[in-house]
Amino acid sequence: MVFGLGAGKIELEIPKLSYVGGETIEGKVKLKVNNPIRAKGVRVVLTATEEYNSRDRKTGRIEKNTRTIFNFEKELDTEREYSGESEYDFSLDLPDGATNYPSPDEGALGAAFNVLNMVSGVMRRIKWTIRAKLDIPMGLDVGKTVQISVSEPKKPQSSGF
């Protein structure tokens, strides 16, 4: 997974693309800059965005919406001049209940719309990404984004006793 443009390239290595809420993601960022460059730092960002439908109360039309429901940024290196090649190990903890964030529609009307959406087959979708970037002020960041899937942990089965 390599992306290169102008200032250099960055690789984001993670061992797998499917995770469970509460799990720790461990990986490595490999950075190579073409020429010495001043940057604000190297970061990894774990983000969850929710895509959902809502009904406009005046027109009754269904609108597609997106909102960020989780965003965690971890600094791997600080502001300085970067040159050559660098490697950074990182770990990010996924939150428990990672796929059970509250719906944007609240109240009885919101609950009714949610039921209508479920009956019509329209459901909300949560998209998780990890982004590694070299933050270059007044310029294009060098970055790489990888989409991952996050599921709920399996619940223990009751023994029936």
N, C-alpha and C positions, 0 to 999 in steps of 0.2 A: 504494500500500500504506500505508494510514493507519490508525492505531489511536488513539482518544482516550478518556480516562476521567478525570474529576475534575481532576487536576493539570495536564493538558495533553495533547499528542499528539506522536507521533514518527513519522517516515517513514524507511524503510530502502530506499535505492535502490541496486540492483546492475544491471549491464548485461545479465545473462543468468542463467538458472537451472541451466545444465548446465556442468560444469567437468571438468577432467582432473587427476588427481593430480600434484602438483608445480607446478600453475598458481597464479598470484596473483589473488586476488579483490580488485577495487578497487570502492569504492562511496562512498556519501555518506549521512550521517545528518542529518536535519533535525528539530530539536526546537523545539516551541512550548509554553511554559508559560503557563497562564491567569493565575496570580498568583505573585509572588515566592515561591520555596520553597528551603529548604536541602536539598542533596542530596550524596551521597558522590561523585558523578561520573557521567560518561557513558561507557558501555562498549559494545564489540561483542564478542560471544562466538561462536566457531566450535566446534560440538560434533558429534561422531559418536556415535550410540548403536547398539548391535547388538542385534537381536532374534533369538533363537535358541531351539531346542528342546533339552532334555536329558532323559534318562531317569532317573527316580528309581531308585536302585539297590535299594531295599527293595521298592517296590511295582511297579516296572516301567512305571509310567505316564510318559507324555511330558508334561513341564512347559514352559510358555512362560516365557522369561526375557528380561530387558533389562539391559544394562550399558553404561556410558559407556566408550568406548574412546579418545576423543580430546576434549580440552577445552582451548581456548586463549582467554584473555580479554585484550583490548587496551583500555587506558584511553585515551579520547579527550579527556577533560577531568577536572579534579580536584575535590575537595570544595570547595564554595562555595555562595553563594546564586545561584540561576538565575532569570532573568526574561526575558520577551520571546521572541525567536527566535534560534536559533543553528544553524550548519551545521558539519559535521565531515567531512572526507575521511578515508578509511581504506584500508588494504590488509592482506590476510590471505593468508599462504602456505599452500596445501594441502600436506600431507605427501606425499612420494613413496610409492607403494604404499598409497594411501589406502583401497583396498577389500580389501587383503590382510592384515588383522590376524589374529593367531592365533586359532584356535578355543578356546573355553573348556574343551572336553573334551580331556584329555591322556591319553597312554599308549595301550596296545593296546586297552583297553576303549573309551576315547574315540574312537579311530580307527574301531573297529567301529561305534559309534553314528553317527559321521559318515557312514560308508558307507551304513548303514541309512537315515539321513535323506535322503541323496542319492537312493538307490534309490526311496524312498517319495515323492519329490518335495518333501520338506521341506528348505528351505535356510535359511541364516542371511541376515539382511537388515541392511544398514547404512544408517541414516538420518542425513543431514547437515543441520544447521540453522545459520543465522546469526541471532543475536538482538542487537538494539540496545536499550539500556535507560538510563533515568535512574534511578539507584539512590537511592531515597528511604528514609531510615531511619525505622522505625516506621510505615511507610505502604506503599501499593501502588505498586510501580514503574511508571513509564510505559515501555512496551516494545512492540516489534514483532518477531515471529519469521517468518523465511522459510525454507522447506525448499528445498534445492538437491540436485541429483544430481551425484555424483562418479564418474567412471569411470577405468579404468587407461589410461595412454598407449598408443597403438598401437605395437606392437613393429615395428622395421624388418624388412622381408622380406629373407630371404637371397637372394643372387643365384644360388645354386646352384653356385658355383665353389669 
